[in-house]
Amino acid sequence: MTDAPPDKNVTAVLLTISSLEVHLAAAEMEQEQEQEQSESGNQTQEQEQEQEEGNGGGWITIDISDNMSTFDLLKVKGIEEFFGSSEVAAGKYTQIRLIVDKAEVAVDNGEPQEATVPSGELKIVRPFTVESGETTTLLIDFDAERSVIFAGSGKIQVKPVVKLSIEQGEKSGKPQDKDKGKDKDEEEIEEEDEEEELKEEEVEIEASVEVEVSCDEFASANHTSRELEVVAGDLLMVTLCSNPTTGFEWSETANISDISILEQVSHEFISPQGDPPPPPGTPGQEVWFFQALEEGTSTVYMEYSRPGQGGEEAVWTFDLTVTVE
C-alpha cells in the first residue's frame, strides 16, 4: 500500500481492516450447468451457491499481516507496505474486497475522530489472472486527498479512492530452494527472463456504460428518471451532481429492486477539480458502479437528502431502469 498526503490539515487517516478477499470466477462449464439446473427448477439458490464454492468459485480470504490490521494511510506515503499473502487457486479473479471495521481521521495532530465508511467495505472491480506456479502482486494505491470528506455538523466520511496496479511473473517457491544447482550464468538468465515477464498496469475502474445527470438537470427538476439496456457482464457507472457542503448527500447504497440482476460494487465522492482550484462550495460528483449479473430488468433508486436530525428527505430523487440482455 502506498499513498499521497491530502490537501487539507489532516494528519492521520486510520483504517482498521478485518478482512481482505478476492473473488474467483467459476469455470464457464460450471456456470452453464448452474444455468441449466436453474431453468429446470431442480436447484435452489442456496444449492447453486454451494456448488459454485465447491467448484472453486466465490470469495477467498487473504491472510493479513498482524501489523497491518490497522494502518495510517499517511504513514505509507511514498513507500510500499506488505499487507498480506495467501496461496490461491490459479484462475481468473474479478474483484477485490476490503472489509473496514473502523475509520478515524485526525486533524492538526489532534485526537482521532470517528469517521464513517460507505457500506463498511471497499470493492475494486478489476479482473486479473493468477497463473499456476507464479506470484501475482496487487498494489492498492489510496488517494487520501480525495478519500476524506468533511460534511456538515462535523461529520467526516472516508470514501476510499484507489488505483490498482498488478504485477505478474515472479516464480513461486521457497527462496532457499530456487538457487540450488544453478551456476551464475543460469541465475542471470533467469533474472532477465523474470524482468521481461514482469507486467504492471495502473488503471482506474472503467465502465462499459455511463449515465450522468448534471447539476443543471437537477436544478430544473427534483425527480429524474433514466432507462437503458446493457449486456450481462457490463459495468455501469452512474454519476450524479453532489455538494456535501450544503449538508445534502446521496444514498450511499442504492435501492436495487432485484440484486440477482444488478449489484452495486462501489460508491465514491469526487471533489471538484480545476486550475486554479474552484472556490469552496463548488459542487462535485458522486459516482456509483453497478455490475450487470444476468438477464432481466431491475430498478436503481437513490435519494438526495439532508441526513441530520430533522433534515429534509428525498428532496431530489433519481431512478434508473436497467434491462440486462
ZIQUI-V532333 format. One record per pair of residues at least 6 apart in sequence whose ideal C-beta (glycine too) atoms are under 7 Angstrom apart, sorted by sequence separation. I is the first residue (numbers start at 1). J is the second residue. If there is no record, write none. Layout:
i	j
I	J
I	J
This chain:
i	j
37	43
52	58
106	112
130	136
150	156
151	157
218	224
230	236
256	262
272	278
305	311
306	312
105	112
217	224
242	249
305	312
104	112
105	113
128	136
148	156
149	157
179	187
242	250
256	264
305	313
104	113
305	314
38	48
104	114
105	115
148	158
149	159
240	250
254	264
272	282
290	300
303	313
305	315
104	115
147	158
213	224
253	264
272	283
303	314
304	315
103	115
147	159
272	284
304	316
68	81
103	116
147	160
271	284
34	48
103	117
147	161
270	284
303	317
68	83
146	161
211	226
252	267
269	284
270	285
68	84
302	318
34	51
65	82
100	117
211	228
269	286
270	287
34	52
65	83
142	160
143	161
301	319
64	83
65	84
143	162
209	228
268	287
300	319
64	84
100	120
142	162
299	319
300	320
63	84
99	120
100	121
141	162
209	230
267	288
299	320
62	84
63	85
99	121
100	122
140	162
141	163
208	230
299	321
300	322
62	85
63	86
98	121
218	241
266	289
62	86
97	121
98	122
140	164
141	165
170	194
264	288
265	289
297	321
298	322
30	55
169	194
209	234
244	269
265	290
297	322
26	52
97	123
138	164
139	165
208	234
215	241
264	290
265	291
297	323
30	57
208	235
209	236
210	237
211	238
212	239
213	240
214	241
242	269
263	290
27	55
60	88
95	123
96	124
138	166
169	197
207	235
208	236
213	241
262	290
263	291
296	324
26	55
95	124
169	198
207	236
295	324
26	56
95	125
96	126
136	166
137	167
169	199
207	237
262	292
263	293
294	324
295	325
26	57
167	198
168	199
262	293
24	56
25	57
136	168
167	199
261	293
292	324
24	57
56	89
94	127
167	200
260	293
261	294
24	58
93	127
134	168
166	200
254	288
260	294
56	91
92	127
93	128
134	169
135	170
165	200
166	201
245	280
261	296
23	59
24	60
134	170
165	201
245	281
250	286
262	298
92	129
93	130
131	168
134	171
135	172
165	202
261	298
21	59
22	60
59	97
122	160
124	162
126	164
128	166
133	171
134	172
258	296
262	300
21	60
91	130
133	172
163	202
164	203
21	61
22	62
90	130
124	164
243	283
258	298
21	62
90	131
115	156
116	157
117	158
118	159
163	204
242	283
243	284
257	298
19	61
20	62
88	130
90	132
96	138
115	157
241	283
242	284
256	298
257	299
105	148
113	156
115	158
242	285
20	64
241	285
242	286
256	300
240	285
239	285
240	286
254	300
255	301
17	64
254	301
239	287
254	302
237	287
238	288
105	156
251	302
17	69
237	289
238	290
250	302
251	303
16	69
105	158
16	70
235	289
236	290
250	304
103	158
14	70
15	71
235	291
236	292
248	304
248	305
14	72
15	73
234	292
248	306
249	307
13	72
80	139
233	292
247	306
12	72
13	73
232	292
262	322
13	74
231	292
232	293
247	308
12	74
230	292
232	294
232	295
261	324
20	84
247	311
24	89
25	91
24	91
25	92
248	315
25	93
215	283
5	74
24	93
25	94
73	142
3	73
23	93
74	144
3	74
22	93
23	94
73	144
5	77
23	95
3	76
4	77
2	76
3	77
22	96
1	76
2	78
21	97
2	79
126	203
2	80
20	98
240	318
1	80
126	205
1	81
19	99
125	205
17	98
18	99
1	83
17	99
207	289
238	320
17	100
18	101
16	100
205	289
15	100
16	101
16	102
236	322
15	103
14	103
14	104
13	105
230	322
232	324
12	105
151	244
222	315
12	106
222	316
223	317
224	318
225	319
226	320
227	321
228	322
229	323
230	324
231	325
10	105
11	106
149	244
152	247
11	107
151	247
229	325
10	107
11	108
9	107
11	109
14	112
151	249
218	316
9	108
12	112
213	318
161	268
159	268
211	320
125	235
159	269
149	269
146	270
146	271
13	144
119	252
118	252
119	253
13	148
6	144
7	145
10	148
1	140
2	141
3	142
4	143
5	144
6	145
4	144
8	148
125	265
1	142
3	144
4	145
125	266
6	148
123	265
123	266
13	158
118	267
153	308
152	308
125	289
125	291
95	265
